[in-house]
Amino acid sequence: MEFKDLNLVKDTKPVSRDKQVERRKRLIKNIDYQIQLADDELRGINTISGRKKASWFWLSRDGVYYCAVKYGKKPVELEKGRYAFVSPNLEEMIIGLDVIKEMVATGQLDSKMEEMSKDIRKNFQK
């Protein structure tokens, strides 16, 4: 690759932090952690050391997995009145988490995360 092959733009790195981008990054990081937990469970290993975060997924009596994506300690409303998704196995649940991660990255959950963020900040102001 040569200099002439670069796609040059006018943008520069922002000086201040964008709150929406920070929220997205935080949630994506937590989704990646949950994917790692599920992958470790699939392979039957426990590589997480130190302080362990709670997993967002659980196995029901029916033998299917439920997963509730959380922002802070509260589940995110993925659709009106729906806070979790169901998967027949861990592999499908990981795929579902990847789909939600893409939604977060493209800003589809920004308004919900902003509402939840405001609620969290209210608790600190009391």
N, CA, C and O of each residue as an XYZ file, in Angstrom:
504
protein
N       0.852     -1.170      0.000
C       0.000      0.000      0.000
C       0.900      1.236      0.000
O       1.947      1.260      0.646
N       0.482      2.230     -0.717
C       1.233      3.478     -0.803
C       0.365      4.622     -0.303
O      -0.837      4.468     -0.086
N       1.010      5.785     -0.123
C       0.309      6.966      0.369
C      -0.895      7.307     -0.506
O      -1.952      7.661      0.015
N      -0.752      7.209     -1.799
C      -1.841      7.556     -2.716
C      -3.040      6.617     -2.577
O      -4.140      6.955     -3.014
N      -2.838      5.435     -1.969
C      -3.918      4.455     -1.788
C      -4.741      4.709     -0.525
O      -5.799      4.106     -0.347
N      -4.265      5.597      0.356
C      -4.989      5.884      1.597
C      -6.241      6.690      1.317
O      -6.263      7.533      0.421
N      -7.275      6.428      2.081
C      -8.526      7.162      1.990
C      -8.470      8.296      3.009
O      -8.787      8.087      4.180
N      -8.074      9.489      2.583
C      -7.889     10.621      3.484
C      -9.202     11.333      3.740
O     -10.039     11.453      2.846
N      -9.380     11.811      4.984
C     -10.602     12.513      5.392
C     -10.237     13.776      6.156
O      -9.084     13.952      6.548
N     -11.219     14.664      6.372
C     -11.002     15.917      7.096
C     -11.083     15.745      8.608
O     -10.608     16.604      9.350
N     -11.674     14.655      9.072
C     -11.916     14.456     10.504
C     -10.628     14.364     11.310
O      -9.593     13.912     10.821
N     -10.725     14.808     12.561
C      -9.649     14.636     13.529
C     -10.233     13.969     14.759
O     -11.451     13.909     14.926
N      -9.366     13.473     15.612
C      -9.830     12.805     16.830
C     -10.527     13.825     17.734
O      -9.978     14.897     17.988
N     -11.729     13.505     18.224
C     -12.453     14.440     19.090
C     -11.706     14.664     20.402
O     -11.065     13.756     20.932
N     -11.801     15.888     20.914
C     -11.140     16.231     22.163
C     -11.965     15.732     23.355
O     -11.414     15.198     24.317
N     -13.284     15.909     23.284
C     -14.149     15.469     24.376
C     -14.728     14.094     24.068
O     -14.783     13.662     22.917
N     -15.158     13.421     25.133
C     -15.753     12.093     24.965
C     -17.217     12.213     24.583
O     -17.937     13.055     25.119
N     -17.647     11.388     23.675
C     -19.044     11.323     23.277
C     -19.736     10.315     24.189
O     -19.360      9.143     24.218
N     -20.748     10.767     24.934
C     -21.413      9.904     25.913
C     -22.051      8.683     25.264
O     -21.999      7.585     25.819
N     -22.661      8.871     24.078
C     -23.281      7.730     23.403
C     -22.241      6.687     23.037
O     -22.459      5.491     23.234
N     -21.123      7.130     22.508
C     -20.058      6.199     22.118
C     -19.519      5.476     23.346
O     -19.260      4.274     23.289
N     -19.348      6.187     24.447
C     -18.859      5.568     25.679
C     -19.834      4.511     26.186
O     -19.415      3.437     26.619
N     -21.139      4.807     26.135
C     -22.140      3.819     26.563
C     -22.095      2.592     25.664
O     -22.159      1.460     26.142
N     -21.986      2.823     24.361
C     -21.903      1.696     23.421
C     -20.683      0.832     23.721
O     -20.787     -0.392     23.790
N     -19.535      1.467     23.898
C     -18.303      0.720     24.160
C     -18.427     -0.109     25.434
O     -17.992     -1.260     25.479
N     -19.024      0.484     26.471
C     -19.179     -0.217     27.749
C     -20.078     -1.447     27.582
O     -19.758     -2.525     28.083
N     -21.196     -1.282     26.878
C     -22.112     -2.407     26.700
C     -21.502     -3.473     25.793
O     -21.667     -4.666     26.048
N     -20.808     -3.062     24.751
C     -20.151     -4.034     23.865
C     -19.104     -4.827     24.637
O     -18.976     -6.036     24.443
N     -18.361     -4.162     25.503
C     -17.365     -4.846     26.325
C     -18.034     -5.904     27.207
O     -17.518     -7.011     27.355
N     -19.180     -5.559     27.789
C     -19.901     -6.516     28.632
C     -20.504     -7.654     27.816
O     -20.546     -8.792     28.283
N     -20.970     -7.365     26.609
C     -21.480     -8.431     25.737
C     -20.350     -9.389     25.384
O     -20.534    -10.605     25.412
N     -19.175     -8.844     25.049
C     -18.018     -9.695     24.748
C     -17.666    -10.591     25.935
O     -17.299    -11.752     25.752
N     -17.779    -10.056     27.145
C     -17.514    -10.843     28.345
C     -18.510    -12.005     28.457
O     -18.121    -13.129     28.777
N     -19.786    -11.734     28.195
C     -20.804    -12.783     28.264
C     -20.572    -13.850     27.191
O     -20.780    -15.039     27.435
N     -20.146    -13.424     26.016
C     -19.813    -14.378     24.950
C     -18.664    -15.270     25.406
O     -18.682    -16.479     25.177
N     -17.669    -14.674     26.051
C     -16.539    -15.453     26.557
C     -16.993    -16.444     27.630
O     -16.543    -17.590     27.642
N     -17.879    -16.011     28.530
C     -18.408    -16.917     29.555
C     -19.133    -18.112     28.916
O     -18.933    -19.259     29.316
N     -19.973    -17.821     27.920
C     -20.722    -18.891     27.255
C     -19.783    -19.824     26.499
O     -19.971    -21.041     26.515
N     -18.780    -19.265     25.842
C     -17.818    -20.078     25.103
C     -17.025    -20.966     26.061
O     -16.772    -22.134     25.767
N     -16.638    -20.412     27.195
C     -15.932    -21.215     28.196
C     -16.812    -22.344     28.716
O     -16.342    -23.465     28.909
N     -18.091    -22.046     28.943
C     -19.008    -23.081     29.419
C     -19.177    -24.180     28.370
O     -19.265    -25.362     28.701
N     -19.220    -23.772     27.106
C     -19.316    -24.752     26.019
C     -18.124    -25.704     26.013
O     -18.274    -26.911     25.818
N     -16.943    -25.140     26.230
C     -15.720    -25.943     26.194
C     -15.415    -26.598     27.528
O     -14.477    -27.388     27.630
N     -16.200    -26.277     28.556
C     -16.022    -26.904     29.855
C     -14.821    -26.393     30.623
O     -14.226    -27.124     31.415
N     -14.462    -25.137     30.391
C     -13.318    -24.580     31.105
C     -13.729    -23.321     31.862
O     -14.745    -22.697     31.556
N     -12.925    -22.967     32.846
C     -13.161    -21.753     33.622
C     -11.864    -20.943     33.618
O     -10.996    -21.149     34.466
N     -11.738    -20.021     32.659
C     -10.511    -19.238     32.534
C     -10.619    -17.884     33.211
O      -9.620    -17.177     33.340
N     -11.815    -17.512     33.644
C     -12.008    -16.203     34.269
C     -11.411    -16.242     35.663
O     -11.782    -17.079     36.486
N     -10.485    -15.334     35.921
C      -9.894    -15.261     37.260
C     -10.229    -13.901     37.856
O     -10.621    -12.973     37.149
N     -10.069    -13.806     39.152
C     -10.381    -12.558     39.820
C     -11.863    -12.429     40.085
O     -12.568    -13.426     40.240
N     -12.333    -11.190     40.137
C     -13.739    -10.922     40.430
C     -14.602    -11.285     39.227
O     -14.439    -10.732     38.139
N     -15.499    -12.201     39.436
C     -16.335    -12.696     38.348
C     -17.648    -11.924     38.291
O     -18.315    -11.734     39.308
N     -18.007    -11.481     37.088
C     -19.300    -10.830     36.892
C     -20.361    -11.911     36.722
O     -20.071    -13.020     36.273
N     -21.568    -11.577     37.082
C     -22.668    -12.527     36.927
C     -22.987    -12.720     35.453
O     -22.898    -11.784     34.659
N     -23.356    -13.927     35.103
C     -23.725    -14.177     33.710
C     -25.153    -13.703     33.469
O     -25.987    -13.716     34.374
N     -25.415    -13.292     32.258
C     -26.738    -12.808     31.867
C     -27.635    -13.949     31.410
O     -28.830    -13.733     31.208
N     -27.116    -15.129     31.245
C     -27.884    -16.234     30.674
C     -28.093    -17.339     31.700
O     -27.330    -17.489     32.654
N     -29.151    -18.105     31.469
C     -29.467    -19.213     32.361
C     -30.193    -20.301     31.570
O     -30.829    -20.047     30.547
N     -30.070    -21.513     32.085
C     -30.715    -22.677     31.486
C     -32.047    -22.900     32.196
O     -32.097    -22.986     33.422
N     -33.116    -22.992     31.424
C     -34.442    -23.183     32.021
C     -34.746    -24.673     32.197
O     -33.985    -25.535     31.758
N     -35.853    -24.946     32.835
C     -36.302    -26.337     33.001
C     -36.575    -27.003     31.662
O     -36.448    -28.219     31.522
N     -36.955    -26.188     30.677
C     -37.272    -26.713     29.346
C     -36.029    -27.122     28.567
O     -36.141    -27.725     27.499
N     -34.843    -26.800     29.089
C     -33.602    -27.144     28.408
C     -33.163    -26.107     27.386
O     -32.297    -26.382     26.555
N     -33.751    -24.922     27.438
C     -33.341    -23.842     26.540
C     -32.669    -22.743     27.358
O     -32.854    -22.653     28.572
N     -31.898    -21.922     26.682
C     -31.192    -20.836     27.355
C     -31.915    -19.520     27.152
O     -32.388    -19.214     26.057
N     -31.992    -18.752     28.216
C     -32.521    -17.400     28.172
C     -31.361    -16.448     28.436
O     -30.445    -16.765     29.195
N     -31.409    -15.290     27.809
C     -30.365    -14.304     28.009
C     -30.991    -12.918     28.062
O     -31.708    -12.514     27.147
N     -30.713    -12.195     29.141
C     -31.185    -10.826     29.301
C     -29.968     -9.909     29.284
O     -29.129     -9.970     30.182
N     -29.873     -9.069     28.276
C     -28.760     -8.133     28.158
C     -28.942     -7.047     29.200
O     -30.021     -6.466     29.316
N     -27.888     -6.768     29.960
C     -28.018     -5.798     31.048
C     -27.141     -4.576     30.811
O     -26.008     -4.670     30.338
N     -27.709     -3.434     31.157
C     -26.959     -2.180     31.183
C     -26.940     -1.751     32.634
O     -27.981     -1.434     33.208
N     -25.776     -1.741     33.218
C     -25.696     -1.597     34.666
C     -26.156     -2.917     35.261
O     -25.649     -3.976     34.893
N     -27.093     -2.861     36.157
C     -27.619     -4.097     36.749
C     -29.019     -4.423     36.263
O     -29.619     -5.407     36.695
N     -29.542     -3.596     35.361
C     -30.912     -3.790     34.900
C     -30.943     -4.306     33.470
O     -30.115     -3.921     32.645
N     -31.909     -5.186     33.177
C     -32.024     -5.684     31.803
C     -32.511     -4.596     30.848
O     -33.334     -3.754     31.204
N     -31.982     -4.638     29.636
C     -32.366     -3.692     28.591
C     -33.637     -4.199     27.927
O     -33.742     -5.380     27.594
N     -34.595     -3.312     27.736
C     -35.825     -3.676     27.031
C     -35.500     -3.746     25.541
O     -35.352     -2.718     24.881
N     -35.391     -4.959     25.024
C     -35.000     -5.163     23.632
C     -36.131     -4.834     22.665
O     -35.902     -4.397     21.537
N     -37.341     -5.051     23.130
C     -38.557     -4.735     22.396
C     -39.599     -4.420     23.448
O     -39.420     -4.786     24.610
N     -40.657     -3.770     23.091
C     -41.679     -3.367     24.064
C     -42.085     -4.549     24.944
O     -42.685     -5.512     24.468
N     -41.752     -4.464     26.232
C     -42.131     -5.497     27.190
C     -41.301     -6.766     27.139
O     -41.625     -7.734     27.827
N     -40.232     -6.793     26.338
C     -39.414     -8.003     26.209
C     -37.966     -7.686     26.572
O     -37.326     -6.827     25.966
N     -37.474     -8.400     27.572
C     -36.163     -8.108     28.128
C     -35.135     -9.209     27.896
O     -33.963     -9.026     28.226
N     -35.534    -10.328     27.346
C     -34.620    -11.449     27.142
C     -34.930    -12.117     25.814
O     -35.991    -11.919     25.224
N     -33.969    -12.914     25.363
C     -34.217    -13.747     24.182
C     -33.912    -15.191     24.553
O     -33.158    -15.466     25.486
N     -34.508    -16.099     23.808
C     -34.371    -17.520     24.093
C     -33.604    -18.187     22.956
O     -33.749    -17.827     21.788
N     -32.777    -19.178     23.331
C     -31.987    -19.926     22.356
C     -32.009    -21.400     22.726
O     -32.029    -21.743     23.908
N     -32.008    -22.270     21.732
C     -32.052    -23.700     22.037
C     -30.752    -24.235     22.640
O     -30.757    -25.276     23.296
N     -29.631    -23.524     22.421
C     -28.336    -23.968     22.946
C     -27.387    -22.777     23.085
O     -27.713    -21.663     22.676
N     -26.237    -23.017     23.651
C     -25.283    -21.930     23.879
C     -24.733    -21.350     22.568
O     -24.476    -20.149     22.476
N     -24.556    -22.197     21.569
C     -24.045    -21.704     20.285
C     -24.986    -20.657     19.691
O     -24.543    -19.612     19.213
N     -26.284    -20.946     19.725
C     -27.279    -19.998     19.206
C     -27.361    -18.750     20.074
O     -27.616    -17.655     19.571
N     -27.147    -18.912     21.377
C     -27.179    -17.757     22.255
C     -26.016    -16.811     21.949
O     -26.178    -15.591     21.977
N     -24.855    -17.375     21.658
C     -23.697    -16.559     21.289
C     -23.991    -15.793     20.006
O     -23.627    -14.624     19.886
N     -24.640    -16.433     19.057
C     -25.025    -15.759     17.808
C     -26.001    -14.624     18.122
O     -25.896    -13.540     17.549
N     -26.951    -14.870     19.033
C     -27.896    -13.830     19.439
C     -27.196    -12.647     20.088
O     -27.557    -11.497     19.837
N     -26.197    -12.921     20.920
C     -25.429    -11.842     21.539
C     -24.655    -11.041     20.495
O     -24.511     -9.824     20.614
N     -24.161    -11.734     19.475
C     -23.476    -11.032     18.380
C     -24.428    -10.099     17.634
O     -24.045     -8.998     17.237
N     -25.670    -10.546     17.446
C     -26.678     -9.708     16.784
C     -26.949     -8.461     17.622
O     -27.020     -7.354     17.090
N     -27.100     -8.642     18.921
C     -27.364     -7.505     19.797
C     -26.151     -6.586     19.859
O     -26.298     -5.366     19.928
N     -24.962     -7.163     19.834
C     -23.745     -6.342     19.812
C     -23.713     -5.454     18.568
O     -23.309     -4.294     18.645
N     -24.127     -5.981     17.448
C     -24.200     -5.192     16.207
C     -25.245     -4.080     16.337
O     -25.036     -2.964     15.862
N     -26.365     -4.394     16.983
C     -27.392     -3.372     17.217
C     -26.836     -2.236     18.072
O     -27.095     -1.064     17.799
N     -26.076     -2.584     19.101
C     -25.481     -1.571     19.970
C     -24.487     -0.727     19.183
O     -24.488      0.499     19.285
N     -23.636     -1.389     18.396
C     -22.601     -0.684     17.639
C     -23.191      0.289     16.630
O     -22.593      1.329     16.352
N     -24.355     -0.035     16.078
C     -24.982      0.839     15.082
C     -25.950      1.838     15.705
O     -26.599      2.595     14.984
N     -26.056      1.852     17.025
C     -26.849      2.864     17.712
C     -28.327      2.566     17.844
O     -29.097      3.463     18.185
N     -28.753      1.336     17.586
C     -30.168      1.004     17.648
C     -30.721      0.973     19.073
O     -31.935      1.033     19.267
N     -29.840      0.878     20.066
C     -30.287      0.842     21.463
C     -29.890      2.104     22.220
O     -30.000      2.148     23.445
N     -29.428      3.132     21.505
C     -28.964      4.360     22.152
C     -30.029      5.013     23.026
O     -29.739      5.425     24.149
N     -31.252      5.111     22.523
C     -32.294      5.795     23.299
C     -32.613      5.032     24.583
O     -32.823      5.643     25.631
N     -32.651      3.715     24.511
C     -32.926      2.909     25.706
C     -31.782      3.034     26.716
O     -32.016      3.139     27.920
N     -30.539      3.022     26.214
C     -29.394      3.148     27.112
C     -29.344      4.541     27.741
O     -28.941      4.681     28.896
N     -29.743      5.557     27.004
C     -29.757      6.910     27.562
C     -30.779      7.030     28.682
O     -30.502      7.631     29.720
N     -31.967      6.454     28.471
C     -32.993      6.449     29.522
C     -32.479      5.731     30.767
O     -32.632      6.223     31.885
N     -31.873      4.575     30.566
C     -31.372      3.794     31.689
C     -30.239      4.541     32.391
O     -30.126      4.493     33.616
N     -29.415      5.219     31.627
C     -28.316      5.985     32.195
C     -28.838      7.120     33.078
O     -28.287      7.389     34.146
N     -29.899      7.780     32.625
C     -30.507      8.845     33.424
C     -31.056      8.290     34.732
O     -30.897      8.902     35.788
N     -31.700      7.131     34.659
C     -32.224      6.489     35.872
C     -31.106      6.134     36.847
O     -31.252      6.295     38.059
N     -29.996      5.652     36.311
C     -28.854      5.290     37.162
C     -28.305      6.542     37.839
O     -28.012      6.518     39.035
N     -28.162      7.632     37.092
C     -27.639      8.879     37.662
C     -28.575      9.449     38.724
O     -28.111     10.056     39.689
N     -29.894      9.263     38.562
C     -30.845      9.731     39.572
C     -30.577      9.089     40.919
O     -30.699      9.736     41.959
N     -30.210      7.814     40.898
C     -29.937      7.095     42.149
C     -28.749      7.695     42.899
O     -28.714      7.651     44.129
N     -27.778      8.253     42.179
C     -26.611      8.832     42.828
C     -26.890     10.226     43.370
O     -26.148     10.714     44.222
N     -27.939     10.870     42.892
C     -28.253     12.227     43.313
C     -29.089     12.269     44.593
O     -29.278     13.341     45.168
N     -29.585     11.136     45.039
C     -30.440     11.084     46.230
C     -29.662     11.338     47.488
O     -30.233     11.330     48.579
